[in-house]
Protein backbone atom coordinates (compact mmCIF):
# COMPACT_ATOMS: atom_id res chain seq x y z
CA UNK A 1 0.00 0.00 0.00
CA UNK A 2 2.78 2.42 0.91
CA UNK A 3 4.69 1.67 -2.28
CA UNK A 4 1.56 2.29 -4.33
CA UNK A 5 0.98 5.70 -2.75
CA UNK A 6 4.64 6.68 -3.23
CA UNK A 7 4.41 5.62 -6.88
CA UNK A 8 1.29 7.75 -7.36
CA UNK A 9 3.04 10.74 -5.81
CA UNK A 10 5.94 10.36 -8.25
CA UNK A 11 3.53 10.22 -11.18
CA UNK A 12 1.76 13.29 -9.80
CA UNK A 13 5.04 15.20 -9.67
CA UNK A 14 5.74 14.34 -13.31
CA UNK A 15 2.29 15.67 -14.27
CA UNK A 16 2.88 18.84 -12.26
CA UNK A 17 6.15 19.51 -14.08
CA UNK A 18 4.54 18.88 -17.45
CA UNK A 19 1.61 21.19 -16.67
CA UNK A 20 3.96 23.87 -15.40
CA UNK A 21 5.95 24.05 -18.61
CA UNK A 22 2.81 23.92 -20.73
CA UNK A 23 0.84 26.64 -18.90
CA UNK A 24 3.42 28.74 -17.06
CA UNK A 25 2.45 32.39 -16.73
CA UNK A 26 -1.32 31.75 -17.10
CA UNK A 27 -4.28 31.67 -14.69
CA UNK A 28 -4.95 28.10 -15.77
CA UNK A 29 -1.60 27.11 -14.30
CA UNK A 30 -2.43 28.59 -10.88
CA UNK A 31 -5.75 26.70 -10.79
CA UNK A 32 -4.16 23.40 -11.77
CA UNK A 33 -1.32 23.86 -9.29
CA UNK A 34 -3.81 24.38 -6.43
CA UNK A 35 -5.61 21.20 -7.46
CA UNK A 36 -2.39 19.18 -7.61
CA UNK A 37 -1.21 20.51 -4.25
CA UNK A 38 -4.50 19.34 -2.73
CA UNK A 39 -4.08 15.89 -4.27
CA UNK A 40 -0.50 15.71 -3.00
CA UNK A 41 -1.64 16.56 0.55
CA UNK A 42 -4.30 13.83 0.40
CA UNK A 43 -1.74 11.25 -0.74
CA UNK A 44 0.66 12.31 1.99
CA UNK A 45 -2.09 11.91 4.58
CA UNK A 46 -2.78 8.40 3.25
CA UNK A 47 0.91 7.48 3.67
CA UNK A 48 0.88 8.71 7.28
CA UNK A 49 -2.27 6.76 8.08
CA UNK A 50 -0.82 3.59 6.57
CA UNK A 51 2.36 4.00 8.64
CA UNK A 52 0.35 4.55 11.81
CA UNK A 53 -1.85 1.52 11.17
CA UNK A 54 1.18 -0.59 10.40
CA UNK A 55 2.84 0.36 13.70
CA UNK A 56 -0.38 -0.34 15.59
CA UNK A 57 -0.73 -3.77 13.98
CA UNK A 58 2.87 -4.62 14.89
CA UNK A 59 2.25 -3.69 18.50
CA UNK A 60 -0.92 -5.78 18.69
CA UNK A 61 0.68 -8.79 17.03
CA UNK A 62 3.78 -8.66 19.20
CA UNK A 63 1.94 -7.73 22.41
CA UNK A 64 4.62 -5.10 23.01
CA UNK A 65 7.30 -7.72 22.69
CA UNK A 66 5.27 -10.34 24.52
CA UNK A 67 5.20 -8.37 27.77
CA UNK A 68 1.80 -6.70 27.47
CA UNK A 69 -1.53 -8.47 27.32
CA UNK A 70 -3.46 -7.37 24.24
CA UNK A 71 -6.79 -8.30 25.84
CA UNK A 72 -7.94 -8.22 29.44
CA UNK A 73 -5.67 -8.01 32.47
CA UNK A 74 -5.91 -10.54 35.27
CA UNK A 75 -6.75 -8.55 38.40
CA UNK A 76 -7.32 -11.27 40.96
CA UNK A 77 -7.64 -15.01 41.43
CA UNK A 78 -8.90 -16.76 44.55
CA UNK A 79 -8.78 -20.45 45.40
CA UNK A 80 -11.88 -21.74 47.20
CA UNK A 81 -12.42 -18.18 48.47
CA UNK A 82 -8.99 -18.32 50.15
CA UNK A 83 -5.45 -17.64 48.92
CA UNK A 84 -6.46 -14.47 47.15
CA UNK A 85 -3.93 -13.42 44.47
CA UNK A 86 -3.99 -9.69 43.63
CA UNK A 87 -2.22 -8.21 40.58
CA UNK A 88 -1.21 -4.56 40.00
CA UNK A 89 0.01 -3.05 36.69
CA UNK A 90 1.61 0.15 35.42
CA UNK A 91 0.34 2.33 32.57
CA UNK A 92 2.09 0.03 30.06
CA UNK A 93 0.03 -2.92 31.36
CA UNK A 94 3.15 -4.47 32.87
CA UNK A 95 2.86 -6.26 36.19
CA UNK A 96 4.58 -4.26 38.94
CA UNK A 97 3.44 -6.24 41.99
CA UNK A 98 1.39 -9.22 43.06
CA UNK A 99 0.33 -10.32 46.52
CA UNK A 100 -0.70 -13.58 48.13
CA UNK A 101 -1.75 -13.15 51.73
CA UNK A 102 1.14 -11.49 53.55
CA UNK A 103 3.65 -12.27 50.78
CA UNK A 104 4.38 -10.09 47.78
CA UNK A 105 6.52 -9.83 44.66
CA UNK A 106 7.79 -6.57 43.18
CA UNK A 107 8.59 -6.49 39.49
CA UNK A 108 10.98 -4.11 37.70
CA UNK A 109 11.11 -3.94 33.89
CA UNK A 110 13.80 -2.91 31.43
CA UNK A 111 14.35 -3.56 27.72
CA UNK A 112 16.63 -6.51 28.43
CA UNK A 113 15.41 -8.09 31.66
CA UNK A 114 12.80 -8.34 34.39
CA UNK A 115 13.79 -8.35 38.06
CA UNK A 116 11.45 -10.15 40.46
CA UNK A 117 11.89 -9.64 44.21
CA UNK A 118 9.99 -11.64 46.81
CA UNK A 119 8.96 -9.99 50.07
CA UNK A 120 7.80 -12.45 52.71
CA UNK A 121 7.34 -12.50 56.47
CA UNK A 122 8.32 -16.18 56.64
CA UNK A 123 11.38 -16.47 54.37
CA UNK A 124 13.99 -14.47 52.48
CA UNK A 125 15.52 -15.16 49.07
CA UNK A 126 17.57 -13.45 46.39
CA UNK A 127 15.83 -11.58 43.54
CA UNK A 128 15.50 -13.40 40.23
CA UNK A 129 16.59 -12.04 36.87
CA UNK A 130 14.51 -12.96 33.80
CA UNK A 131 16.51 -12.18 30.65
CA UNK A 132 14.28 -11.20 27.72
CA UNK A 133 14.89 -10.85 23.99
CA UNK A 134 12.19 -9.69 21.59
CA UNK A 135 9.76 -9.84 24.49
CA UNK A 136 10.38 -13.52 25.31
CA UNK A 137 12.27 -14.95 28.29
CA UNK A 138 15.46 -16.62 27.05
CA UNK A 139 17.08 -17.42 30.40
CA UNK A 140 16.67 -16.95 34.15
CA UNK A 141 19.29 -16.35 36.83
CA UNK A 142 18.53 -17.01 40.48
CA UNK A 143 20.54 -18.17 43.49
CA UNK A 144 23.63 -18.67 41.28
CA UNK A 145 21.67 -21.00 39.00
CA UNK A 146 21.00 -20.27 35.32
CA UNK A 147 18.21 -21.87 33.32
CA UNK A 148 18.26 -21.57 29.53
CA UNK A 149 15.00 -21.63 27.56
CA UNK A 150 14.72 -23.05 24.04
CA UNK A 151 11.91 -22.32 21.56
CA UNK A 152 10.98 -23.80 18.18
CA UNK A 153 10.40 -21.76 15.01
CA UNK A 154 6.80 -21.06 16.09
CA UNK A 155 7.95 -19.58 19.42
CA UNK A 156 6.73 -22.64 21.33
CA UNK A 157 8.71 -23.26 24.52
CA UNK A 158 10.18 -26.74 24.12
CA UNK A 159 12.97 -27.01 26.68
CA UNK A 160 14.67 -25.54 29.72
CA UNK A 161 18.09 -26.76 30.73
CA UNK A 162 20.29 -26.04 33.74
CA UNK A 163 20.30 -27.87 37.05
CA UNK A 164 17.25 -29.74 35.73
CA UNK A 165 15.85 -30.55 32.30
CA UNK A 166 12.22 -29.94 31.30
CA UNK A 167 10.73 -30.56 27.88
CA UNK A 168 7.37 -29.68 26.34
CA UNK A 169 5.95 -31.34 23.22
CA UNK A 170 3.34 -29.60 21.04
CA UNK A 171 0.49 -30.85 18.84
CA UNK A 172 -2.07 -28.65 17.08
CA UNK A 173 -0.63 -25.57 18.84
CA UNK A 174 -1.21 -27.08 22.30
CA UNK A 175 1.23 -28.62 24.76
CA UNK A 176 0.63 -32.36 24.53
CA UNK A 177 3.31 -33.64 26.89
CA UNK A 178 5.64 -32.40 29.60
CA UNK A 179 8.65 -34.28 30.96
CA UNK A 180 10.90 -33.43 33.87
CA UNK A 181 14.02 -35.06 35.20
CA UNK A 182 16.79 -34.24 37.60
CA UNK A 183 19.07 -36.29 39.79
CA UNK A 184 16.14 -37.38 41.98
CA UNK A 185 13.15 -38.18 39.76
CA UNK A 186 11.53 -38.27 36.34
CA UNK A 187 7.94 -37.12 35.75
CA UNK A 188 5.83 -37.13 32.58
CA UNK A 189 2.50 -35.34 32.07
CA UNK A 190 0.09 -35.95 29.17
CA UNK A 191 -2.51 -33.32 28.28
CA UNK A 192 -5.84 -33.02 26.46
CA UNK A 193 -7.80 -29.91 25.43
CA UNK A 194 -11.31 -28.67 24.61
CA UNK A 195 -11.30 -28.38 20.82
CA UNK A 196 -14.27 -25.96 20.91
CA UNK A 197 -12.90 -23.63 23.61
CA UNK A 198 -10.36 -20.98 22.63
CA UNK A 199 -7.64 -20.14 25.16
CA UNK A 200 -7.75 -16.39 25.77
CA UNK A 201 -5.18 -16.30 28.57
CA UNK A 202 -2.97 -19.14 29.86
CA UNK A 203 -3.37 -18.40 33.56
CA UNK A 204 -4.09 -21.96 34.70
CA UNK A 205 -1.50 -23.49 32.34
CA UNK A 206 1.43 -21.94 34.22
CA UNK A 207 1.01 -24.28 37.18
CA UNK A 208 -0.81 -27.17 35.53
CA UNK A 209 1.89 -27.63 32.88
CA UNK A 210 4.79 -26.75 35.21
CA UNK A 211 5.82 -23.71 33.16
CA UNK A 212 6.95 -21.98 36.35
CA UNK A 213 9.87 -24.45 36.45
CA UNK A 214 11.84 -21.91 34.40
CA UNK A 215 12.95 -20.33 37.69
CA UNK A 216 13.26 -21.56 41.25
CA UNK A 217 12.20 -18.33 42.95
CA UNK A 218 9.04 -18.52 45.06
CA UNK A 219 6.00 -17.03 43.31
CA UNK A 220 7.65 -16.89 39.87
CA UNK A 221 4.32 -18.22 38.67
CA UNK A 222 2.63 -14.89 39.51
CA UNK A 223 4.64 -13.02 36.86
CA UNK A 224 3.86 -15.72 34.29
CA UNK A 225 0.18 -15.89 35.22
CA UNK A 226 -0.08 -12.17 34.48
CA UNK A 227 2.05 -12.39 31.31
CA UNK A 228 2.02 -15.92 29.84
CA UNK A 229 3.21 -14.49 26.49
CA UNK A 230 6.63 -14.02 28.08
CA UNK A 231 7.00 -17.74 27.36
CA UNK A 232 6.28 -17.33 23.66
CA UNK A 233 3.24 -18.77 21.93
CA UNK A 234 0.60 -19.99 24.37
CA UNK A 235 -1.87 -22.87 24.08
CA UNK A 236 -4.55 -22.48 21.41
CA UNK A 237 -7.30 -24.20 23.42
CA UNK A 238 -8.39 -24.48 27.04
CA UNK A 239 -6.82 -27.28 29.02
CA UNK A 240 -9.12 -30.27 29.65
CA UNK A 241 -7.01 -32.81 31.53
CA UNK A 242 -3.50 -33.59 32.75
CA UNK A 243 -2.44 -37.15 33.52
CA UNK A 244 0.78 -37.87 35.41
CA UNK A 245 3.11 -40.84 35.16
CA UNK A 246 2.78 -40.92 38.97
CA UNK A 247 -0.83 -42.10 38.59
CA UNK A 248 -2.94 -38.99 39.22
CA UNK A 249 -5.20 -37.07 36.83
CA UNK A 250 -6.47 -33.49 36.92
CA UNK A 251 -9.67 -32.57 35.04
CA UNK A 252 -10.55 -28.95 34.26
CA UNK A 253 -13.96 -27.34 33.71
CA UNK A 254 -14.72 -23.67 33.16
CA UNK A 255 -17.24 -20.89 33.42
CA UNK A 256 -16.57 -18.37 30.65
CA UNK A 257 -17.56 -14.72 30.26
CA UNK A 258 -19.06 -13.37 27.03
CA UNK A 259 -15.58 -12.55 25.69
CA UNK A 260 -14.23 -16.04 26.31
CA UNK A 261 -12.20 -15.42 29.46
CA UNK A 262 -12.53 -17.98 32.28
CA UNK A 263 -14.20 -16.52 35.37
CA UNK A 264 -14.25 -19.80 37.25
CA UNK A 265 -12.00 -22.86 36.90
CA UNK A 266 -12.83 -26.11 38.68
CA UNK A 267 -9.94 -28.54 39.04
CA UNK A 268 -10.77 -32.11 40.08
CA UNK A 269 -7.79 -34.29 40.97
CA UNK A 270 -8.07 -38.06 41.17
CA UNK A 271 -5.15 -39.99 42.64
CA UNK A 272 -4.01 -43.52 41.77
CA UNK A 273 -6.31 -44.87 44.49
CA UNK A 274 -9.36 -43.21 42.85
CA UNK A 275 -9.76 -40.68 45.63
CA UNK A 276 -10.88 -37.29 44.32
CA UNK A 277 -11.09 -33.70 45.54
CA UNK A 278 -11.86 -30.43 43.79
CA UNK A 279 -10.57 -26.87 43.96
CA UNK A 280 -12.40 -23.86 42.54
CA UNK A 281 -10.56 -20.79 41.25
CA UNK A 282 -12.43 -17.52 40.73
CA UNK A 283 -10.85 -14.99 38.37
CA UNK A 284 -11.57 -11.28 37.88
CA UNK A 285 -10.51 -9.55 34.65
CA UNK A 286 -10.32 -5.94 33.55
C-alpha positions as CSV (number, residue, x, y, z in Angstrom):
1,X,0.0,0.0,0.0
2,X,2.8,2.4,0.9
3,X,4.7,1.7,-2.3
4,X,1.6,2.3,-4.3
5,X,1.0,5.7,-2.8
6,X,4.6,6.7,-3.2
7,X,4.4,5.6,-6.9
8,X,1.3,7.7,-7.4
9,X,3.0,10.7,-5.8
10,X,5.9,10.4,-8.3
11,X,3.5,10.2,-11.2
12,X,1.8,13.3,-9.8
13,X,5.0,15.2,-9.7
14,X,5.7,14.3,-13.3
15,X,2.3,15.7,-14.3
16,X,2.9,18.8,-12.3
17,X,6.1,19.5,-14.1
18,X,4.5,18.9,-17.5
19,X,1.6,21.2,-16.7
20,X,4.0,23.9,-15.4
21,X,6.0,24.1,-18.6
22,X,2.8,23.9,-20.7
23,X,0.8,26.6,-18.9
24,X,3.4,28.7,-17.1
25,X,2.4,32.4,-16.7
26,X,-1.3,31.8,-17.1
27,X,-4.3,31.7,-14.7
28,X,-5.0,28.1,-15.8
29,X,-1.6,27.1,-14.3
30,X,-2.4,28.6,-10.9
31,X,-5.7,26.7,-10.8
32,X,-4.2,23.4,-11.8
33,X,-1.3,23.9,-9.3
34,X,-3.8,24.4,-6.4
35,X,-5.6,21.2,-7.5
36,X,-2.4,19.2,-7.6
37,X,-1.2,20.5,-4.3
38,X,-4.5,19.3,-2.7
39,X,-4.1,15.9,-4.3
40,X,-0.5,15.7,-3.0
41,X,-1.6,16.6,0.5
42,X,-4.3,13.8,0.4
43,X,-1.7,11.3,-0.7
44,X,0.7,12.3,2.0
45,X,-2.1,11.9,4.6
46,X,-2.8,8.4,3.2
47,X,0.9,7.5,3.7
48,X,0.9,8.7,7.3
49,X,-2.3,6.8,8.1
50,X,-0.8,3.6,6.6
51,X,2.4,4.0,8.6
52,X,0.3,4.6,11.8
53,X,-1.9,1.5,11.2
54,X,1.2,-0.6,10.4
55,X,2.8,0.4,13.7
56,X,-0.4,-0.3,15.6
57,X,-0.7,-3.8,14.0
58,X,2.9,-4.6,14.9
59,X,2.3,-3.7,18.5
60,X,-0.9,-5.8,18.7
61,X,0.7,-8.8,17.0
62,X,3.8,-8.7,19.2
63,X,1.9,-7.7,22.4
64,X,4.6,-5.1,23.0
65,X,7.3,-7.7,22.7
66,X,5.3,-10.3,24.5
67,X,5.2,-8.4,27.8
68,X,1.8,-6.7,27.5
69,X,-1.5,-8.5,27.3
70,X,-3.5,-7.4,24.2
71,X,-6.8,-8.3,25.8
72,X,-7.9,-8.2,29.4
73,X,-5.7,-8.0,32.5
74,X,-5.9,-10.5,35.3
75,X,-6.7,-8.5,38.4
76,X,-7.3,-11.3,41.0
77,X,-7.6,-15.0,41.4
78,X,-8.9,-16.8,44.5
79,X,-8.8,-20.4,45.4
80,X,-11.9,-21.7,47.2
81,X,-12.4,-18.2,48.5
82,X,-9.0,-18.3,50.2
83,X,-5.4,-17.6,48.9
84,X,-6.5,-14.5,47.2
85,X,-3.9,-13.4,44.5
86,X,-4.0,-9.7,43.6
87,X,-2.2,-8.2,40.6
88,X,-1.2,-4.6,40.0
89,X,0.0,-3.1,36.7
90,X,1.6,0.2,35.4
91,X,0.3,2.3,32.6
92,X,2.1,0.0,30.1
93,X,0.0,-2.9,31.4
94,X,3.2,-4.5,32.9
95,X,2.9,-6.3,36.2
96,X,4.6,-4.3,38.9
97,X,3.4,-6.2,42.0
98,X,1.4,-9.2,43.1
99,X,0.3,-10.3,46.5
100,X,-0.7,-13.6,48.1
101,X,-1.8,-13.2,51.7
102,X,1.1,-11.5,53.6
103,X,3.6,-12.3,50.8
104,X,4.4,-10.1,47.8
105,X,6.5,-9.8,44.7
106,X,7.8,-6.6,43.2
107,X,8.6,-6.5,39.5
108,X,11.0,-4.1,37.7
109,X,11.1,-3.9,33.9
110,X,13.8,-2.9,31.4
111,X,14.3,-3.6,27.7
112,X,16.6,-6.5,28.4
113,X,15.4,-8.1,31.7
114,X,12.8,-8.3,34.4
115,X,13.8,-8.3,38.1
116,X,11.4,-10.1,40.5
117,X,11.9,-9.6,44.2
118,X,10.0,-11.6,46.8
119,X,9.0,-10.0,50.1
120,X,7.8,-12.4,52.7
121,X,7.3,-12.5,56.5
122,X,8.3,-16.2,56.6
123,X,11.4,-16.5,54.4
124,X,14.0,-14.5,52.5
125,X,15.5,-15.2,49.1
126,X,17.6,-13.4,46.4
127,X,15.8,-11.6,43.5
128,X,15.5,-13.4,40.2
129,X,16.6,-12.0,36.9
130,X,14.5,-13.0,33.8
131,X,16.5,-12.2,30.6
132,X,14.3,-11.2,27.7
133,X,14.9,-10.9,24.0
134,X,12.2,-9.7,21.6
135,X,9.8,-9.8,24.5
136,X,10.4,-13.5,25.3
137,X,12.3,-14.9,28.3
138,X,15.5,-16.6,27.1
139,X,17.1,-17.4,30.4
140,X,16.7,-16.9,34.1
141,X,19.3,-16.3,36.8
142,X,18.5,-17.0,40.5
143,X,20.5,-18.2,43.5
144,X,23.6,-18.7,41.3
145,X,21.7,-21.0,39.0
146,X,21.0,-20.3,35.3
147,X,18.2,-21.9,33.3
148,X,18.3,-21.6,29.5
149,X,15.0,-21.6,27.6
150,X,14.7,-23.0,24.0
151,X,11.9,-22.3,21.6
152,X,11.0,-23.8,18.2
153,X,10.4,-21.8,15.0
154,X,6.8,-21.1,16.1
155,X,8.0,-19.6,19.4
156,X,6.7,-22.6,21.3
157,X,8.7,-23.3,24.5
158,X,10.2,-26.7,24.1
159,X,13.0,-27.0,26.7
160,X,14.7,-25.5,29.7
161,X,18.1,-26.8,30.7
162,X,20.3,-26.0,33.7
163,X,20.3,-27.9,37.0
164,X,17.2,-29.7,35.7
165,X,15.8,-30.6,32.3
166,X,12.2,-29.9,31.3
167,X,10.7,-30.6,27.9
168,X,7.4,-29.7,26.3
169,X,6.0,-31.3,23.2
170,X,3.3,-29.6,21.0
171,X,0.5,-30.9,18.8
172,X,-2.1,-28.6,17.1
173,X,-0.6,-25.6,18.8
174,X,-1.2,-27.1,22.3
175,X,1.2,-28.6,24.8
176,X,0.6,-32.4,24.5
177,X,3.3,-33.6,26.9
178,X,5.6,-32.4,29.6
179,X,8.6,-34.3,31.0
180,X,10.9,-33.4,33.9
181,X,14.0,-35.1,35.2
182,X,16.8,-34.2,37.6
183,X,19.1,-36.3,39.8
184,X,16.1,-37.4,42.0
185,X,13.2,-38.2,39.8
186,X,11.5,-38.3,36.3
187,X,7.9,-37.1,35.8
188,X,5.8,-37.1,32.6
189,X,2.5,-35.3,32.1
190,X,0.1,-36.0,29.2
191,X,-2.5,-33.3,28.3
192,X,-5.8,-33.0,26.5
193,X,-7.8,-29.9,25.4
194,X,-11.3,-28.7,24.6
195,X,-11.3,-28.4,20.8
196,X,-14.3,-26.0,20.9
197,X,-12.9,-23.6,23.6
198,X,-10.4,-21.0,22.6
199,X,-7.6,-20.1,25.2
200,X,-7.7,-16.4,25.8
201,X,-5.2,-16.3,28.6
202,X,-3.0,-19.1,29.9
203,X,-3.4,-18.4,33.6
204,X,-4.1,-22.0,34.7
205,X,-1.5,-23.5,32.3
206,X,1.4,-21.9,34.2
207,X,1.0,-24.3,37.2
208,X,-0.8,-27.2,35.5
209,X,1.9,-27.6,32.9
210,X,4.8,-26.7,35.2
211,X,5.8,-23.7,33.2
212,X,7.0,-22.0,36.4
213,X,9.9,-24.5,36.4
214,X,11.8,-21.9,34.4
215,X,12.9,-20.3,37.7
216,X,13.3,-21.6,41.3
217,X,12.2,-18.3,43.0
218,X,9.0,-18.5,45.1
219,X,6.0,-17.0,43.3
220,X,7.6,-16.9,39.9
221,X,4.3,-18.2,38.7
222,X,2.6,-14.9,39.5
223,X,4.6,-13.0,36.9
224,X,3.9,-15.7,34.3
225,X,0.2,-15.9,35.2
226,X,-0.1,-12.2,34.5
227,X,2.1,-12.4,31.3
228,X,2.0,-15.9,29.8
229,X,3.2,-14.5,26.5
230,X,6.6,-14.0,28.1
231,X,7.0,-17.7,27.4
232,X,6.3,-17.3,23.7
233,X,3.2,-18.8,21.9
234,X,0.6,-20.0,24.4
235,X,-1.9,-22.9,24.1
236,X,-4.5,-22.5,21.4
237,X,-7.3,-24.2,23.4
238,X,-8.4,-24.5,27.0
239,X,-6.8,-27.3,29.0
240,X,-9.1,-30.3,29.6
241,X,-7.0,-32.8,31.5
242,X,-3.5,-33.6,32.8
243,X,-2.4,-37.2,33.5
244,X,0.8,-37.9,35.4
245,X,3.1,-40.8,35.2
246,X,2.8,-40.9,39.0
247,X,-0.8,-42.1,38.6
248,X,-2.9,-39.0,39.2
249,X,-5.2,-37.1,36.8
250,X,-6.5,-33.5,36.9
251,X,-9.7,-32.6,35.0
252,X,-10.6,-29.0,34.3
253,X,-14.0,-27.3,33.7
254,X,-14.7,-23.7,33.2
255,X,-17.2,-20.9,33.4
256,X,-16.6,-18.4,30.6
257,X,-17.6,-14.7,30.3
258,X,-19.1,-13.4,27.0
259,X,-15.6,-12.5,25.7
260,X,-14.2,-16.0,26.3
261,X,-12.2,-15.4,29.5
262,X,-12.5,-18.0,32.3
263,X,-14.2,-16.5,35.4
264,X,-14.3,-19.8,37.3
265,X,-12.0,-22.9,36.9
266,X,-12.8,-26.1,38.7
267,X,-9.9,-28.5,39.0
268,X,-10.8,-32.1,40.1
269,X,-7.8,-34.3,41.0
270,X,-8.1,-38.1,41.2
271,X,-5.2,-40.0,42.6
272,X,-4.0,-43.5,41.8
273,X,-6.3,-44.9,44.5
274,X,-9.4,-43.2,42.8
275,X,-9.8,-40.7,45.6
276,X,-10.9,-37.3,44.3
277,X,-11.1,-33.7,45.5
278,X,-11.9,-30.4,43.8
279,X,-10.6,-26.9,44.0
280,X,-12.4,-23.9,42.5
281,X,-10.6,-20.8,41.2
282,X,-12.4,-17.5,40.7
283,X,-10.9,-15.0,38.4
284,X,-11.6,-11.3,37.9
285,X,-10.5,-9.5,34.6
286,X,-10.3,-5.9,33.5
